[in-house]
């Protein structure tokens, strides 16, 4: 009779019970301040990690383990808790052996604390029966002042089981004497058996300088992000309303309306109206042109008119309306003030210029002519006319703009005039719509370029005496060129009295059945008046000019 076999033994394997918790900490300088701040002030939909919102607009969490705090950039803002110190991290990534402690030196005299990231490469023990369970390993963190001796600052004991790397953060105070040495040594003897896994590692250390850093006039965002969510440091993106600037005190930036008569006063508010952003870049004494050039007078009246032009609601091309022009730009590169002002003026199709007394803007918008220039006004009575080159008469434009619905990436908007393309050869150009975050605004910029290139096809050059001293770039004038028309259409007024005007000459062959004369009236506008009779060089009007 044979003996029976024994029952097979099943080893017991303990589950991992150590969990390493690491966080990314990032403090981002996002803008000069003060700013309005996040578009969403109630939730974290304005904060994005790798282009994903932390929460949606209703507060539903999309990414766990994220906390965010921000400051607008005021002069006396409070520091962000947990970011009111300076950190400098040094990577070690070395195994700590019993016989070979690792030593480093801290030389910065301002360091007040040191944070150590230490741990194990794995931690477990196995019995001869195959059972795998927890075990314990100990490390020591030592410090030594200059010309001093080593002293124990902290003992780190790790108990548990983990199959992979596990790290802990431990902070010690810096000694009073600088520089000083820091050391991590192993207290537990090194394992000499394959059954005991207790390797120890020093991952990194961070020098900490405590200070109440509030970063005045700097808009900052502090984020703490769970390391488990990302293998690498995630890209942070913020949807913000930017700088608070001076706007008229009768202006509501939200409704884009003006109440009553403006008396010249200003208040501080956020706006994306290009006129008031232009003014801020000029007049701000901390980051604007006035910071280096001193106080600069600005033509606030012209900007007031411009701002209303920019705020007018126009067709957005998709069945709705939007303001004609908005400026949403993030300036990250150093540039000259003149180039920046020209970029802003260019977006509202204007020119920044000095009129002899103050900085003003010229706007390419419909307006009445301020003067009529004839052969009698120019040197030698000579106008030189030339045509714009054919290759500058574009009929298609590719406009670059920033698309907020696509992660604020650059998008392209194609604009063309099919009738012009059919009549002429295809002629395309490209432009960048500065500060444009609207597809409709990008389309209008392209359309304006095509229309301008194909309607303003001639250029006149002429010289004038001091008659032209009151002109500024961008003024609209009428040109009456007798040589081009083949008859005398204009000249100089020698004298006037009531409705009787004496001129320097009249070509009666060029006078029609119902002659009129254009004169500037008392409100500065050109007005046409009917002629009652002509006797030599004397013209009698049917009504007396204003």
C-alpha distance (Angstrom), angle and dihedral (degrees) to the residues before:
residue distance angle dihedral
X1 . . .
X2 3.87 . .
X3 3.83 127.1 .
X4 3.85 119.4 -106.5
X5 3.91 120.7 -114.1
X6 3.87 122.2 -109.5
X7 3.84 123.2 -108.4
X8 3.86 113.9 -96.3
X9 3.86 115.7 -109.3
X10 3.82 118.1 -126.4
X11 3.83 112.6 -151.4
X12 3.79 117.5 -127.8
X13 3.81 114.6 -128.1
X14 3.77 116.8 -164.3
X15 3.82 116.4 -140.2
X16 3.79 119.6 -114.5
X17 3.79 108.4 -88.7
X18 3.79 102.5 177.6
X19 3.76 118.1 86.3
X20 3.79 120.9 -172.5
X21 3.78 112.8 -143.0
X22 3.80 115.3 -163.4
X23 3.79 128.8 171.1
X24 3.77 134.6 -160.1
X25 3.78 111.2 -132.5
X26 3.79 117.7 -163.0
X27 3.80 131.4 174.7
X28 3.80 111.1 -168.3
X29 3.79 125.9 -165.2
X30 3.79 99.6 -146.1
X31 3.79 105.5 170.6
X32 3.75 151.7 -18.2
X33 3.79 107.3 -83.1
X34 2.87 162.3 -74.4
X35 3.81 97.6 39.7
X36 3.80 133.6 168.2
X37 3.80 90.8 -117.2
X38 3.82 135.1 -145.2
X39 3.78 116.6 5.6
X40 3.82 87.9 -132.5
X41 3.81 104.9 52.4
X42 3.83 94.9 175.3
X43 3.82 104.1 50.6
X44 3.79 137.9 17.8
X45 3.80 99.5 -100.2
X46 3.82 88.5 114.2
X47 3.83 90.5 62.0
X48 3.80 116.6 76.2
X49 3.79 133.4 -174.9
X50 3.80 114.4 -159.4
X51 3.84 86.9 -13.1
X52 3.84 93.5 -55.3
X53 3.80 119.0 118.6
X54 3.82 114.2 -120.1
X55 3.81 87.5 -137.3
X56 3.77 133.6 -0.3
X57 3.79 121.9 -111.9
X58 3.81 90.2 -88.1
X59 3.80 93.2 54.4
X60 3.82 97.5 -104.6
X61 3.81 107.9 149.7
X62 3.78 118.0 -115.3
X63 3.84 97.4 170.2
X64 3.79 121.7 34.6
X65 3.77 125.2 -147.0
X66 3.81 99.1 34.1
X67 3.80 128.2 126.4
X68 3.81 123.7 179.5
X69 3.80 134.3 -172.1
X70 3.78 128.8 176.9
X71 3.77 142.4 -172.4
X72 3.84 123.7 -151.7
X73 3.81 97.2 -138.1
X74 3.79 102.1 -102.6
X75 3.78 119.7 160.2
X76 3.82 97.1 -109.6
X77 3.80 101.3 28.1
X78 3.81 119.7 152.9
X79 3.81 117.9 -106.2
X80 3.80 116.9 -104.0
X81 3.80 107.6 -104.6
X82 3.78 109.4 -110.2
X83 3.80 92.4 19.0
X84 3.79 99.5 67.3
X85 3.79 92.5 102.3
X86 3.79 139.1 61.3
X87 3.80 121.2 -110.6
X88 3.81 130.8 -165.2
X89 3.81 116.3 -177.5
X90 3.81 125.5 -157.1
X91 3.81 119.6 -165.8
X92 3.81 118.0 -135.7
X93 3.87 106.6 164.7
X94 3.82 95.5 177.4
X95 3.80 133.3 136.9
X96 3.80 113.8 -113.0
X97 3.82 112.4 -135.0
X98 3.81 127.0 -167.5
X99 3.79 93.8 -118.3
X100 3.84 97.7 38.1
X101 3.82 114.9 54.7
X102 3.80 115.7 -171.9
X103 3.81 118.1 -122.4
X104 3.81 130.8 -166.8
X105 3.82 132.9 173.6
X106 3.81 126.6 -131.1
X107 3.81 109.4 -151.3
X108 3.81 102.6 171.6
X109 3.80 108.0 107.0
X110 3.82 92.0 -155.1
X111 3.83 96.5 60.1
X112 3.81 112.0 117.9
X113 3.82 101.4 172.3
X114 3.80 139.6 18.3
X115 3.79 125.2 -149.3
X116 3.83 117.8 -154.6
X117 3.80 124.3 -157.6
X118 3.79 104.8 -157.0
X119 3.78 134.4 152.0
X120 3.78 146.4 118.7
X121 3.79 134.4 -57.4
X122 3.81 86.9 -142.8
X123 3.80 135.3 -24.2
X124 3.82 126.9 -151.3
X125 3.78 143.4 107.1
X126 3.80 128.8 -142.8
X127 3.78 126.9 -151.6
X128 3.79 124.8 -141.4
X129 3.80 87.5 -102.1
X130 3.81 91.5 57.3
X131 3.82 98.3 -103.2
X132 3.82 111.7 148.9
X133 3.81 117.3 -155.1
X134 3.81 146.3 151.3
X135 3.77 125.0 -64.9
X136 3.81 138.9 177.0
X137 3.80 135.1 -115.6
X138 3.81 129.9 177.5
X139 3.81 134.6 -151.7
X140 3.78 132.3 -175.0
X141 3.81 128.1 -142.1
X142 3.80 111.4 -153.8
X143 3.78 133.5 -175.1
X144 3.82 131.2 -159.9
X145 3.82 124.9 -170.7
X146 3.77 119.9 -144.3
X147 3.84 109.8 -67.5
X148 3.81 88.6 -0.9
X149 3.77 135.7 109.9
X150 3.78 131.7 -100.6
X151 3.79 118.9 -88.1
X152 3.78 130.8 -177.4
X153 3.81 111.0 -105.3
X154 3.78 97.8 174.2
X155 3.79 140.7 -9.5
X156 3.78 116.7 -142.6
X157 3.80 118.1 -156.9
X158 3.80 119.2 -176.4
X159 3.81 119.4 -166.6
X160 3.78 124.6 179.6
X161 3.78 142.8 56.1
X162 3.79 128.7 -72.2
X163 3.79 129.9 161.3
X164 3.80 95.5 -153.4
X165 3.79 139.6 24.5
X166 3.79 119.4 -38.8
X167 3.83 123.4 -174.3
X168 3.78 134.9 -170.6
X169 3.81 130.0 -166.7
X170 3.79 118.4 -133.8
X171 3.82 125.6 179.9
X172 3.80 126.9 -154.2
X173 3.78 130.7 -177.2
X174 3.78 117.4 -110.9
X175 3.82 117.2 -115.4
X176 3.78 119.0 -109.1
X177 3.81 92.0 -110.4
X178 3.81 120.3 74.0
X179 2.96 138.7 -123.9
X180 3.81 100.1 37.2
X181 3.79 139.4 171.8
X182 3.79 126.9 -120.5
X183 3.78 125.4 -159.8
X184 3.79 137.4 -171.8
X185 3.80 115.2 -159.9
X186 3.77 134.3 173.1
X187 3.82 118.0 -115.8
X188 3.80 97.2 -177.0
X189 3.79 114.7 73.2
X190 3.79 116.5 -106.2
X191 3.78 116.1 -94.7
X192 3.79 115.0 -102.2
X193 3.80 96.1 -179.9
X194 3.78 132.8 74.0
X195 3.79 86.3 -136.7
X196 3.84 92.3 67.2
X197 3.79 119.7 62.4
X198 3.80 111.1 -176.5
X199 3.83 108.3 132.7
X200 3.81 113.8 163.5
X201 3.81 127.5 -147.3
X202 3.81 139.1 -168.2
X203 3.78 103.8 -147.4
X204 3.84 102.3 178.1
X205 3.77 146.2 -43.5
X206 3.79 131.0 -134.8
X207 3.78 126.3 -148.6
X208 3.82 109.5 -142.5
X209 3.80 124.7 -160.0
X210 3.80 111.6 -168.0
X211 3.79 116.3 -142.9
X212 3.78 136.3 138.8
X213 3.77 93.9 -108.5
X214 3.79 108.3 -178.7
X215 3.84 97.9 161.8
X216 3.84 98.6 -138.0
X217 3.83 116.6 -139.8
X218 3.82 88.8 9.2
X219 3.80 122.6 110.8
X220 3.81 106.1 -141.4
X221 3.80 135.8 179.2
X222 3.80 123.4 -157.5
X223 3.81 118.7 -160.4
X224 3.81 131.7 -175.6
X225 3.81 111.4 -163.8
X226 3.80 129.2 -172.0
X227 3.82 107.6 -113.4
X228 3.81 90.2 -144.8
X229 3.80 90.3 68.7
X230 3.82 95.8 59.6
X231 3.79 135.5 32.3
X232 3.82 90.6 -154.0
X233 3.78 132.7 26.6
X234 3.82 105.3 -74.2
X235 3.79 122.9 -126.1
X236 3.79 111.1 -106.7
X237 3.80 121.0 -143.6
X238 3.80 126.7 -178.2
X239 3.80 129.6 -160.0
X240 3.79 101.9 -150.1
X241 3.75 141.8 164.3
X242 3.78 103.2 -131.3
X243 3.77 139.1 -145.5
X244 3.77 122.9 -0.2
X245 3.81 106.7 -129.1
X246 3.79 140.5 177.6
X247 3.81 114.3 -82.8
X248 3.84 130.8 170.2
X249 3.79 112.0 -76.4
X250 3.82 90.3 -126.4
X251 3.82 93.0 54.3
X252 3.81 125.4 100.8
X253 3.85 105.7 -158.3
X254 3.82 92.7 -166.2
X255 3.81 96.8 54.7
X256 3.84 92.4 27.1
X257 3.79 91.3 -133.3
X258 3.81 134.5 133.2
X259 3.80 120.7 -141.4
X260 3.77 120.5 -149.0
X261 3.79 126.8 -40.9
X262 3.79 118.0 -19.1
X263 3.80 111.6 -130.8
X264 3.81 95.4 -169.3
X265 3.81 98.5 -93.4
X266 3.81 124.9 135.9
X267 3.79 138.4 -152.5
X268 3.81 132.8 -171.3
X269 3.80 119.1 -102.9
X270 3.78 143.7 131.9
X271 3.80 117.4 -93.0
X272 3.78 139.1 157.9
X273 3.81 92.7 -154.0
X274 3.84 105.4 128.0
X275 3.81 93.7 -143.2
X276 3.81 95.4 63.1
X277 3.81 93.6 39.4
X278 3.82 87.9 53.3
X279 3.81 89.4 52.3
X280 3.81 92.3 48.9
X281 3.81 92.7 53.1
X282 3.81 88.5 53.2
X283 3.80 101.7 42.1
X284 3.80 105.5 33.1
X285 3.79 108.9 110.9
X286 3.82 95.7 -157.8
X287 3.80 105.1 48.0
X288 3.82 104.2 -0.7
X289 3.78 134.9 84.8
X290 3.81 90.9 -84.9
X291 3.82 90.0 63.9
X292 3.81 89.8 77.2
X293 3.80 104.2 16.3
X294 3.79 99.9 46.4
X295 3.78 125.5 -125.9
X296 3.80 112.2 -13.2
X297 3.80 122.9 -163.0
X298 3.79 113.2 -132.5
X299 3.79 128.3 -160.8
X300 3.80 95.8 -116.4
X301 3.81 91.4 175.4
X302 3.79 92.4 61.3
X303 3.80 90.8 45.3
X304 3.81 90.2 50.3
X305 3.81 90.0 55.9
X306 3.80 91.0 43.6
X307 3.79 92.7 50.6
X308 3.81 91.6 55.8
X309 3.81 89.9 49.0
X310 3.82 90.0 52.4
X311 3.82 92.7 47.5
X312 3.81 96.0 51.4
X313 3.80 110.7 117.7
X314 3.82 114.6 -117.8
X315 3.79 136.4 174.1
X316 3.81 110.2 -74.1
X317 3.81 92.6 -156.8
X318 3.81 93.8 -113.9
X319 3.78 102.2 78.5
X320 3.78 96.3 -81.4
X321 3.78 140.1 77.7
X322 3.79 135.3 -110.7
X323 3.81 138.0 173.7
X324 3.79 111.7 -74.4
X325 3.81 94.2 -122.0
X326 3.81 133.2 13.9
X327 3.79 128.5 172.7
X328 3.81 118.8 -145.7
X329 3.78 107.9 161.8
X330 3.81 132.8 155.1
X331 3.79 107.1 -154.6
X332 3.81 108.7 -158.2
X333 3.80 102.3 157.4
X334 3.78 129.7 69.9
X335 3.78 110.8 -107.6
X336 3.78 137.5 164.5
X337 3.78 117.0 -89.6
X338 3.80 90.3 -122.9
X339 3.80 93.1 54.9
X340 3.80 92.0 48.1
X341 3.80 93.2 48.4
X342 3.81 90.0 48.0
X343 3.82 89.9 51.2
X344 3.80 91.2 52.3
X345 3.81 92.6 44.1
X346 3.80 90.1 47.2
X347 3.77 92.5 57.3
X348 3.82 91.1 59.4
X349 3.82 88.4 40.9
X350 3.78 94.3 -111.0
X351 3.78 143.2 118.1
X352 3.80 128.6 -120.4
X353 3.79 108.6 -137.9
X354 3.78 144.1 162.3
X355 3.81 111.3 -121.2
X356 3.80 94.0 -165.1
X357 3.79 95.6 -90.1
X358 3.80 107.7 39.6
X359 3.77 144.9 -0.6
X360 3.77 112.9 -87.3
X361 3.79 139.9 163.6
X362 3.76 133.5 -121.0
X363 3.79 114.8 -145.2
X364 3.79 123.8 -155.6
X365 3.79 94.6 -137.0
X366 3.81 132.9 124.6
X367 3.81 110.2 -74.1
X368 3.79 140.7 150.7
X369 3.83 121.7 -96.8
X370 3.78 114.4 -99.4
X371 3.81 96.9 -154.3
X372 3.79 145.4 8.1
X373 3.80 116.4 -127.4
X374 3.79 118.0 -158.8
X375 3.78 134.7 174.9
X376 3.80 86.9 -91.1
X377 3.82 90.5 63.3
X378 3.81 99.0 51.6
X379 3.78 132.5 72.8
X380 3.81 110.7 -87.8
X381 3.80 87.9 -6.1
X382 3.80 87.8 -87.9
X383 3.81 128.5 147.9
X384 3.80 119.1 -178.2
X385 3.80 112.6 -153.2
X386 3.80 125.0 -167.3
X387 3.79 135.0 170.3
X388 3.80 128.1 -121.5
X389 3.81 112.5 -106.5
X390 3.79 114.3 -95.1
X391 3.82 92.7 -124.4
X392 3.82 88.6 60.5
X393 3.80 92.8 57.5
X394 3.78 96.4 90.8
X395 3.78 123.2 -166.6
X396 3.82 98.2 -179.5
X397 3.81 131.3 42.3
X398 3.81 133.0 -174.1
X399 3.80 107.9 -152.2
X400 3.82 121.3 -160.2
X401 3.79 115.3 -148.0
X402 3.82 139.3 157.1
X403 3.81 115.7 -99.0
X404 3.85 111.9 -152.5
X405 3.81 90.2 -170.1
X406 3.80 90.7 61.5
X407 3.77 101.6 51.4
X408 3.81 93.0 -78.6
X409 3.78 90.6 -68.9
X410 3.80 123.2 153.6
X411 3.81 112.9 -90.6
X412 3.80 131.6 -170.9
X413 3.80 125.9 -130.2
X414 3.80 118.1 -165.3
X415 3.82 116.9 -149.4
X416 3.81 124.2 179.7
X417 3.79 143.5 161.9
X418 3.79 106.7 -134.5
X419 3.82 93.7 -167.8
X420 3.80 91.6 56.0
X421 3.80 90.7 45.7
X422 3.83 89.8 51.9
X423 3.82 91.8 50.6
X424 3.79 97.2 41.4
X425 3.77 138.0 24.4
X426 3.80 117.9 -77.9
X427 3.82 109.4 -86.6
X428 3.80 117.7 -179.4
X429 3.80 132.9 -179.2
X430 3.80 136.3 173.9
X431 3.79 131.6 -131.0
X432 3.79 136.5 178.6
X433 3.79 114.5 -130.7
X434 3.81 101.3 -141.5
X435 3.80 113.6 -136.8
X436 3.83 92.7 -3.6
X437 3.81 118.1 147.6
X438 3.81 97.4 161.3
X439 3.79 126.3 86.2
X440 3.79 90.0 -151.5
X441 3.81 92.1 52.5
X442 3.81 90.0 48.3
X443 3.80 90.0 52.0
X444 3.82 91.4 50.1
X445 3.81 90.5 51.0
X446 3.80 90.1 54.5
X447 3.80 92.6 44.9
X448 3.80 91.6 50.7
X449 3.80 90.9 53.3
X450 3.81 92.8 50.9
X451 3.81 94.0 46.8
X452 3.81 92.8 45.3
X453 3.80 93.4 47.9
X454 3.80 92.2 51.7
X455 3.80 101.5 39.9
X456 3.82 101.9 38.6
X457 3.79 93.1 57.3
X458 3.80 100.4 140.6
X459 3.78 133.5 66.3
X460 3.81 126.3 -158.1
X461 3.79 123.7 -158.7
X462 3.79 123.3 -169.0
X463 3.79 142.1 144.1
X464 3.79 126.7 -125.0
X465 3.78 137.6 -174.7
X466 3.79 124.9 -127.5
X467 3.82 89.1 -52.1
X468 3.80 85.5 88.5
X469 3.81 97.3 50.7
X470 3.80 92.3 103.2
X471 3.81 94.0 53.2
X472 3.82 120.3 103.4
X473 3.83 128.3 -169.2
X474 3.77 110.6 -79.9
X475 3.80 97.0 30.9
X476 3.81 113.9 139.5
X477 3.81 115.2 -128.8
X478 3.80 135.9 173.2
X479 3.80 116.2 -123.0
X480 3.77 117.2 -152.2
X481 3.80 107.1 -170.9
X482 3.80 109.7 -174.1
X483 3.79 91.8 -169.9
X484 3.80 92.9 53.8
X485 3.83 93.7 46.9
X486 3.80 94.2 43.5
X487 3.81 92.9 -129.0
X488 3.79 139.0 64.8
X489 3.81 108.6 -88.8
X490 3.79 102.2 158.9
X491 3.78 146.1 14.6
X492 3.80 143.5 145.4
X493 3.79 130.1 -48.2
X494 3.80 109.0 -127.6
X495 3.81 97.3 -175.1
X496 3.79 142.2 -20.5
X497 3.79 139.5 -161.3
X498 3.79 121.8 -178.5
X499 3.80 107.4 -49.2
X500 3.83 93.4 -15.2
X501 3.79 119.3 96.2
X502 3.81 128.9 -177.4
X503 3.83 115.1 -153.9
X504 3.81 133.2 -173.5
X505 3.79 94.4 -108.3
X506 3.82 146.4 -22.1
X507 3.81 130.0 -148.5
X508 3.77 100.5 -148.7
X509 3.81 91.1 -167.2
X510 3.80 88.3 66.5
X511 3.80 95.0 51.2
X512 3.79 114.5 102.5
X513 3.77 131.7 -153.5
X514 3.81 94.2 -87.6
X515 3.82 105.6 32.4
X516 3.81 121.5 -170.0
X517 3.80 133.0 -174.3
X518 3.83 127.1 -149.3
X519 3.81 116.0 -134.5
X520 3.79 133.1 170.2
X521 3.79 109.2 -115.5
X522 3.79 129.5 -151.0
X523 3.82 94.5 -82.8
X524 3.80 92.1 57.1
X525 3.80 96.8 -104.4
X526 3.77 128.0 122.9
X527 3.78 112.4 -115.7
X528 3.78 129.2 -174.9
X529 3.83 116.8 -129.5
X530 3.79 126.7 -165.4
X531 3.83 115.6 -117.8
X532 3.81 116.5 -127.9
X533 3.82 97.6 -171.6
X534 3.80 144.5 -16.7
X535 3.80 122.2 -141.9
X536 3.79 112.2 177.0
X537 3.78 105.0 -57.7
X538 3.81 93.7 -19.3
X539 3.81 117.6 101.3
X540 3.79 121.5 -164.8
X541 3.80 116.5 -159.6
X542 3.77 127.1 -149.2
X543 3.83 89.9 -128.8
X544 3.78 133.7 27.2
X545 3.83 112.8 -106.7
X546 3.81 118.7 -116.0
